[in-house]
Amino acid sequence: MLIEVAKHIDQVKELCSKHKVKELSVIDNPTLQKDQIHFLVRFDSNISTIHYADNYCQLQDGFNTLFGKTVTLWFEKSFPDLQQLEEVKKSKRLLFEV
């Protein structure tokens, strides 16, 4: 999965800039679906609620198109289990940061 993402790193960074991403990491964790690419994302905190949803959907659509498969965007608050969140944090690889 990491190699697949690395091949498209310039396009990933371009999509992040366009959709106001503050930080993006790829998650390489065996507890998540293996047939998908999983990203941990943090958007700019100055985005309004309306634009937040638009940026989220357009970023996910852009990644789905770029990689030709389902991409899941996760937020730290997406994980109800704190232990799973800690495991995810250990397995993440930073790709983009503003």
N, C-alpha and C positions, 0 to 999 in steps of 0.2 A: 504494500500500500504506500509506503513512504517513497519508494522509487517512482511509482505512478504519479504522485503529487509533485515530486521534485522535477519531473519532466515538464511540468506546466507552471513552474513557480512564477514566471513573469506574468502570466495571465491571472494567476491567483492573486498576486500583489495588485494588479490592475483592478480586479473586481473588488478587492478590499478597499482600495482608495476611493473608487467610485461609489461604494455603498457605505461609507463612513464607519468602517471597521477600525476599532482602536487596537485590537489584538486578536490574532488568529493562530491557533495551534491545531495540528493534526493529532488525533488520539489513536494510539496503537495499543488497544486494550483487548485482550481475548474475551472479555465478558460481553462485548458489543457484537452486533451482527457483522460477520466477516465479509459478506457480499456488498457491503456499503462502505463509503468513506465517511469518517466521523471527524468533525471539527468542533473545537471548543472556541466559541466566538464571544467577543465583547465589543459592543458598538460604542461610538462616541456618546457620552452622557448628555450632550446638548441636543440630541435629536428629539423632536417632538414625537408624541405617541403615534400620530398618524404617519409620519415619515419613518418611524421605527419599523412599523409593520411592512411598509412598502420596501424598505431597504432589506429587511429580513427575507421577504418572499423573492425579491429580485436577485439577491445574493444566492439563495438556494437554487433558484432556476438557472442562474449563470453557472454555478458549479455542476449541477446535473448535466447541463449541456456540454460543458468543458470536459467532464470525465466520462460522459456517456453511461452513467449509472446513478443510482440514488445516493445523494449526499445528505447526511443528517447534521444539522447544526444544533449544538448543545450549548447551554449556558450553565454556569456554575449552579444556578438555582434550579436547573432541570433535574438534578439528582436528589431525590428524596432521602436517599441513604448516604449519610456522611462518609461511611467507609468506602462506598463505591466512588464517591467524589475524590477522596484521597488517592485511591488507586488510579483513577483517571489522571489526576494531576501528576502522578509519578510517571505515567506513560505518555504524556503529551510532549510534542516537539514544536517549539515556536517557529512559525513561518513568517509572520508579519506583525509589526508593532509600530505604532506611531508615538 
